[in-house]
Amino acid sequence: MSFSMDFISMNLVTMMYLIASVCFIQALKGLSSPANARKGNAFGMSGMAIAAVTTLALILKLKSQATGGSIGYLLVIGGVVVGGGIGALLAKKVEMTKMPELVAAMHSLIGLAAVCIAVAAVSEPHAFNIAALGEALPLGNRIELFIGTFVGAITFSGSVIAFGKLSGKYKFRLFQGAPVSFPGQHMLNLVLALVMVGLGLVFCLAGGSEPAWIPFIVMTAIAFALGVLIIIPIGGADMPVVVSMLNSYSGWAAAGIGFSLNNAMLIIAGSLVGSSGAILSYIMCKAMNRSFFNVILGGFGGDPAAAGPAGAQEARPVKAGSADDAAFIMANAESVIIVPGYGLAVARAQHSLKELVEKLTHKGVSVKYAIHPVAGRMPGHMNVLLAEAEVPYDQVFEMEDINGEFGQTDVVLVLGANDVVNPAAKDPKSPIAGMPILEAYKAKSIIVNKRSMASGYAGLDNDLFYQANTMMVFGDAKKVIEDMVKAVE
């Protein structure tokens, strides 16, 4: 009877994991479009809830059988309550501009969790039903733990550096947005990677019931160092790709540990995250006309001479105007395209912008939004920003769908964007040569709102700001847009 009940229980666990997996697949499908993003999030949350409850019930059952007491229940439930509480608090308090940092922080925790689980599995394999008490880890499990450990370690330390670069408020040089490079950097990375793999093989091939701790520990330490070294030479302009890439790493780390623990849910969820993150990284690199490997080996600004610091450019005359001037131009136009950027997110001006668009539309002006794939600090940042203000999805267009319309547009309003509209990308000698941009420079009139003439993440001056048909409106985006709304009325 006991065997029968255990068999039924395991079948139930498998079925619940299958349902959770279907929810995850539907979540990815929904998140592929802003119009279905809410539904995708609902599927994702439902799938994670099913997986978490099922895994929790399974762990508590195994723990109770092993200890015969309630200590297992208390430890697991306590961890869930504390971790869930911290996560809920952070998610509730985080600002839209800080969302990329939160994502990077979550990636780091996933990587660290993979390392911790791997260390526990190597130390006490019998507790995870990997091997009997006193027996050596099977070769297959050692290989899986080796891969999960070094990928998790790289994910953790790399995500910590990405968090610091995205935050921009730490003075430590490694956390600065500018690339950090030194002679022989790539060679050092290669040597460390080879040593790490070599030590991993020693760990995997070592016999005996006791694990080869020294190779394992040194290999893990090198992986932590590699995570730092492969992210510090990447400049701020490439941060969207880094966030996506680390997302992929965290998935593969979870999948690797899932194989060791024989947990189908970890394998499926990790594989989905890893593969979708890799695909998104490829899309981001394509949008920037960058090779994925070039981004990893240096990113934008890899040549220190290529891009100087903000404000180092030669002084050039610009035409400046007021919010009233900009409102008058847009109100008398037939068509307007709005290009949102990170400055709009910083000012939290998305709701005011929607009000402005409603006023212009009421006057008969055709208004559209143009989104660059790498605008902001993470993939989809601007889409989420506009969705928060409940901007209709049929007004929002991706770069490839709207670029052909700029030449026939009366006015383009650029709000806090910089590199994604920089015509320097058309210059073969520019550090961002070949990067696909929103071709705002082709419009009849261009209005650019920025706090100052400071350069973007790429550290380059923007020729768009100096065009004869461009008017700069300096100031906080929210204040400027609110003034525009009053002027339109």
C-alpha positions in Angstrom: 0.0 0.0 0.0 2.9 2.4 0.9 4.5 1.7 -2.5 1.2 2.4 -4.2 0.8 5.7 -2.4 4.3 6.7 -3.2 3.8 5.9 -6.8 0.6 7.9 -6.9 2.4 10.8 -5.2 5.3 10.9 -7.7 2.8 10.7 -10.6 1.0 13.7 -9.1 4.2 15.6 -8.8 5.1 14.9 -12.4 1.7 16.0 -13.6 1.9 19.2 -11.6 5.3 19.9 -13.0 4.0 19.3 -16.5 1.1 21.8 -15.9 3.7 24.3 -14.6 5.8 23.8 -17.7 2.9 24.4 -20.0 2.2 27.7 -18.1 5.9 28.7 -18.6 5.7 28.1 -22.3 2.5 30.1 -22.5 4.2 32.9 -20.5 7.0 33.2 -23.0 4.5 33.2 -25.8 2.5 36.0 -24.1 5.6 38.1 -23.3 6.6 38.1 -27.0 4.1 40.9 -27.6 3.2 44.0 -25.4 -0.5 43.4 -26.1 -0.3 39.9 -24.5 2.3 40.7 -21.8 -0.2 40.9 -18.9 -1.6 37.5 -19.9 1.9 36.1 -20.2 2.8 37.4 -16.7 -0.3 35.7 -15.3 0.7 32.4 -16.9 4.2 32.8 -15.6 3.1 33.6 -12.0 0.6 30.7 -12.1 3.2 28.2 -13.3 5.8 29.4 -10.7 3.2 29.1 -8.0 2.3 25.5 -9.0 5.9 24.5 -9.3 6.9 26.2 -5.9 4.0 24.6 -4.0 4.6 21.2 -5.5 8.3 21.3 -4.8 7.7 22.6 -1.3 5.3 19.7 -0.6 7.7 17.2 -2.0 10.6 18.6 0.1 8.6 18.7 3.3 7.5 15.1 2.7 11.1 13.9 2.1 12.4 16.0 5.0 9.8 14.7 7.4 10.5 11.1 6.4 14.2 11.6 6.9 14.1 13.4 10.3 10.8 12.2 11.8 10.2 15.6 13.2 9.0 19.1 12.3 12.4 20.8 12.0 12.4 20.3 8.2 9.0 22.0 7.9 10.2 25.0 10.0 13.4 25.5 8.0 11.8 25.3 4.6 8.7 27.4 5.4 10.9 29.9 7.2 13.1 30.3 4.2 10.1 30.7 1.9 8.5 33.3 4.2 11.7 35.4 4.6 12.8 35.2 1.0 9.3 35.8 -0.3 8.8 38.7 2.0 12.0 40.4 0.9 11.2 39.9 -2.7 7.7 41.3 -2.4 9.0 44.3 -0.5 11.6 45.0 -3.1 9.3 44.5 -6.0 6.7 46.9 -4.4 9.2 49.6 -3.7 11.3 49.5 -6.9 11.0 52.4 -9.3 10.6 51.9 -13.0 14.1 53.3 -13.6 15.5 50.8 -11.1 13.9 47.8 -12.7 17.0 46.8 -14.7 19.0 46.8 -11.5 16.4 44.6 -9.8 16.6 42.1 -12.7 20.4 42.0 -12.4 20.2 41.4 -8.7 17.7 38.6 -9.1 20.0 37.0 -11.7 22.9 37.1 -9.2 20.8 35.3 -6.6 19.9 32.6 -9.0 23.6 32.0 -9.8 24.5 32.0 -6.1 21.7 29.6 -5.3 23.1 27.2 -8.0 26.5 27.4 -6.4 25.2 26.7 -2.9 23.1 23.8 -4.0 26.1 22.3 -5.9 28.3 22.6 -2.8 25.7 20.9 -0.7 25.3 18.2 -3.2 29.0 17.5 -3.4 29.3 17.6 0.4 26.2 15.4 1.2 25.1 13.6 -2.0 23.1 11.0 -0.1 20.8 13.8 1.2 19.8 14.5 -2.4 19.4 10.8 -3.3 22.4 11.2 -5.7 24.4 8.5 -4.1 24.2 6.1 -1.1 25.8 7.1 2.2 29.6 6.6 1.9 29.5 6.1 -1.9 31.3 8.4 -4.4 29.4 10.7 -6.6 28.6 9.2 -10.1 30.7 10.6 -12.9 27.6 12.0 -14.7 26.5 13.9 -11.6 30.0 15.3 -11.0 30.0 16.7 -14.6 26.6 18.2 -14.1 27.6 19.8 -10.8 30.8 21.1 -12.3 28.9 22.8 -15.1 26.2 24.2 -12.9 28.7 25.5 -10.4 30.9 27.5 -12.8 28.0 28.8 -14.7 26.3 29.8 -11.5 29.4 31.5 -10.1 30.0 33.5 -13.3 26.3 34.5 -13.3 26.5 35.7 -9.7 29.7 37.8 -9.9 28.9 39.1 -13.4 25.4 40.1 -12.3 26.8 42.0 -9.3 29.0 44.0 -11.6 26.1 44.6 -14.0 24.0 45.8 -11.0 26.7 48.3 -10.1 27.1 49.6 -13.6 23.3 50.0 -14.0 23.0 51.7 -10.7 25.7 54.3 -11.5 25.8 55.5 -7.8 28.8 53.6 -6.6 32.3 55.2 -6.8 34.1 51.8 -7.1 35.7 51.8 -10.5 34.4 48.4 -11.5 30.9 49.7 -11.0 31.4 52.7 -13.3 29.5 52.7 -16.7 32.8 53.2 -18.6 34.6 50.0 -19.8 37.4 48.9 -17.6 40.2 47.3 -19.6 43.9 46.6 -19.3 46.7 45.0 -21.4 46.4 41.2 -21.8 42.9 41.2 -20.5 41.5 38.7 -23.0 44.6 36.4 -22.7 44.1 36.4 -18.9 40.4 35.5 -19.4 41.4 32.6 -21.7 44.1 31.3 -19.3 41.7 31.4 -16.4 39.0 29.7 -18.4 41.4 26.9 -19.4 42.6 26.4 -15.8 39.0 26.4 -14.6 38.0 23.7 -17.1 41.2 21.7 -16.2 40.4 21.8 -12.5 36.8 20.8 -13.3 38.0 17.8 -15.1 40.3 16.8 -12.2 37.2 17.1 -9.9 35.1 15.0 -12.3 37.7 12.3 -12.8 38.9 12.0 -9.2 37.9 8.6 -7.7 37.1 7.7 -4.1 34.2 8.3 -1.8 35.6 11.7 -0.8 35.1 14.5 -3.4 38.2 16.4 -4.7 37.5 19.5 -2.7 40.6 21.5 -3.6 40.1 21.5 -7.4 36.4 22.1 -6.9 36.9 25.1 -4.6 39.7 26.7 -6.7 37.6 26.1 -9.9 34.6 27.9 -8.2 36.8 30.8 -7.1 38.2 31.2 -10.7 34.6 31.2 -12.0 33.7 34.0 -9.6 36.7 36.0 -10.9 35.8 35.3 -14.5 32.3 36.7 -14.0 33.9 40.0 -13.0 36.5 40.0 -15.7 34.1 39.4 -18.6 31.6 42.1 -17.5 33.9 45.0 -16.5 35.2 45.7 -20.1 31.6 46.1 -21.3 30.4 49.7 -21.5 27.0 51.1 -20.6 25.8 51.0 -24.2 25.9 47.3 -24.2 24.1 46.8 -20.8 20.8 45.6 -22.4 22.7 42.7 -24.0 24.5 42.0 -20.7 21.2 41.8 -18.8 19.8 39.4 -21.4 23.0 37.3 -21.5 23.1 37.0 -17.7 19.4 36.0 -17.8 20.4 33.2 -20.1 23.3 32.1 -17.8 21.0 31.9 -14.8 18.7 29.6 -16.7 21.5 27.3 -17.8 22.8 27.2 -14.2 19.4 26.2 -12.9 19.0 23.5 -15.6 22.5 22.1 -14.8 21.6 21.7 -11.1 18.2 20.3 -12.1 20.0 17.4 -13.8 22.0 16.7 -10.7 19.0 16.8 -8.4 16.8 14.8 -10.9 14.3 17.7 -10.7 12.4 17.9 -14.0 10.9 21.3 -13.1 14.4 22.9 -12.7 15.5 21.3 -16.0 12.5 22.6 -17.9 12.3 26.1 -16.4 16.1 26.5 -16.6 16.2 25.4 -20.2 13.3 27.8 -21.2 15.0 30.7 -19.4 18.4 29.9 -20.9 17.3 29.4 -24.5 14.9 32.5 -24.5 17.7 34.6 -22.9 20.2 33.4 -25.6 17.7 34.2 -28.4 17.0 37.7 -26.9 20.7 38.4 -26.6 21.1 37.5 -30.3 18.2 39.9 -31.2 19.8 42.7 -29.1 23.2 42.2 -30.7 21.5 42.3 -34.2 19.7 45.5 -33.2 23.1 47.0 -32.4 25.0 45.5 -35.3 27.3 43.8 -32.9 28.7 40.3 -32.7 27.7 38.6 -29.5 31.3 37.5 -28.9 32.5 41.1 -29.5 30.2 42.3 -26.9 31.5 39.7 -24.4 35.1 40.7 -25.3 34.8 44.4 -25.0 31.5 46.0 -25.9 31.0 49.6 -27.0 33.8 51.8 -26.0 36.3 49.0 -26.0 38.8 51.4 -27.6 39.4 54.1 -25.0 40.3 56.6 -27.8 37.1 56.0 -29.6 34.8 57.8 -27.2 35.8 60.6 -25.0 34.1 61.6 -21.7 30.9 63.6 -21.7 31.6 67.3 -22.3 34.9 66.7 -24.0 33.5 67.4 -27.5 34.2 70.6 -29.4 31.6 73.3 -28.6 29.1 73.6 -31.5 26.1 75.9 -31.8 22.6 74.5 -31.1 19.2 76.0 -31.5 17.3 76.0 -28.2 13.6 76.7 -27.6 10.9 76.5 -24.9 8.2 74.1 -24.1 5.7 76.6 -25.6 7.6 76.7 -28.8 7.6 72.9 -29.0 3.9 72.7 -28.3 3.1 75.2 -31.0 5.1 73.2 -33.6 3.5 69.9 -32.7 -0.1 71.3 -32.5 0.2 72.6 -36.0 1.7 69.4 -37.4 -0.2 66.7 -39.2 2.0 63.8 -37.9 4.2 63.4 -34.9 6.5 60.5 -33.9 7.7 60.3 -30.3 10.9 58.6 -29.4 11.1 57.7 -25.7 14.4 57.2 -23.9 15.8 56.6 -20.5 15.4 60.3 -19.6 11.7 59.9 -19.8 11.8 57.0 -17.4 14.0 58.9 -14.9 11.5 61.8 -14.9 8.6 59.4 -14.5 6.9 61.4 -17.3 5.0 58.6 -19.1 1.6 59.6 -17.7 2.1 63.3 -18.6 3.3 62.2 -22.1 0.1 60.2 -22.6 -1.9 63.3 -21.7 0.0 65.3 -24.2 -0.6 62.8 -26.9 -4.4 62.8 -26.1 -4.4 66.6 -26.5 -2.6 66.4 -29.8 -4.8 63.6 -31.1 -7.9 65.6 -30.1 -6.6 68.4 -32.4 -6.3 66.0 -35.3 -2.6 65.3 -35.1 -1.5 61.7 -35.9 0.8 60.5 -33.1 2.9 57.4 -32.9 5.6 56.0 -30.6 8.9 54.6 -32.0 10.7 52.1 -29.8 14.3 51.1 -30.4 15.1 47.5 -29.2 17.9 48.7 -26.9 16.4 51.9 -25.6 16.7 52.3 -21.9 18.7 50.0 -19.7 17.2 46.6 -20.5 15.3 44.9 -23.3 11.7 46.1 -23.5 12.3 48.9 -21.0 10.4 51.5 -23.0 7.5 49.1 -23.8 7.0 48.5 -20.1 7.2 52.2 -19.4 4.5 53.1 -21.9 2.4 50.1 -20.8 2.5 51.4 -17.3 0.8 54.6 -18.5 -1.7 52.4 -20.5 -0.6 53.8 -23.8 -2.7 51.9 -26.5 -0.6 49.2 -28.1 -1.6 50.2 -31.6 0.2 53.5 -31.2 3.5 51.8 -30.3 5.8 50.7 -33.2 9.1 48.8 -33.3 12.1 50.3 -35.1 11.8 48.1 -38.3 8.1 49.0 -38.6 8.4 52.7 -38.3 11.8 53.7 -39.7 10.4 54.2 -43.2 7.9 56.8 -41.9 10.4 59.4 -40.5 11.1 61.0 -43.9 7.4 61.8 -44.3 6.8 62.9 -40.6 6.3 66.6 -39.8 7.7 66.5 -36.2 9.8 64.0 -34.2 9.8 64.5 -30.4 12.9 62.8 -28.8 12.5 62.5 -25.0 15.7 61.6 -23.2 17.0 59.3 -25.9 20.5 59.7 -27.3 22.5 56.9 -28.9 19.5 55.2 -30.5 18.9 58.3 -32.7 22.5 59.3 -33.3 23.2 59.7 -37.1 26.9 58.9 -36.3 25.9 55.3 -36.8 25.9 56.0 -40.5 29.6 57.1 -40.4 31.9 54.1 -41.1 34.5 55.6 -38.8 32.2 56.0 -35.8 32.5 53.6 -32.8 28.8 52.8 -33.3 29.1 52.4 -37.1 26.4 50.1 -38.5 24.3 50.2 -35.4 20.6 50.4 -36.5 19.1 53.6 -35.3 15.7 55.3 -35.3 16.1 57.6 -38.3 14.7 60.7 -36.6 17.2 62.9 -38.5 15.1 62.5 -41.7 12.0 64.3 -40.2 11.0 67.8 -41.3 11.4 69.1 -37.7 13.0 67.6 -34.7 12.4 68.5 -31.0 14.8 67.0 -28.5 14.2 67.2 -24.8 17.3 66.6 -22.5 18.6 67.9 -19.3 21.9 68.9 -20.9 24.1 68.2 -23.9 25.7 65.3 -22.1 26.5 62.3 -24.3 24.8 58.9 -23.9 26.2 55.5 -22.8 28.4 55.3 -25.9 30.2 58.5 -24.8 29.6 60.1 -28.3 28.5 63.5 -29.4 25.1 63.4 -31.2 25.0 65.1 -34.6 21.2 65.1 -34.4 21.3 67.9 -31.8 23.2 70.2 -34.2 21.0 69.9 -37.3 19.4 73.0 -38.7 15.9 71.5 -38.2 16.5 70.5 -34.6 15.3 72.4 -31.6 16.6 71.5 -28.1 14.3 72.0 -25.1 16.4 71.6 -22.0 14.9 70.5 -18.6 13.3 67.7 -16.7 11.1 65.7 -19.1 8.1 65.7 -16.8 8.2 69.5 -16.2 8.7 70.1 -19.9 5.9 67.8 -21.0 3.5 69.3 -18.5 4.3 72.7 -19.8 3.6 71.4 -23.3 0.2 70.1 -22.2 -0.7 73.5 -20.9 0.5 75.3 -24.0 -1.5 72.9 -26.3 -4.7 73.6 -24.3 
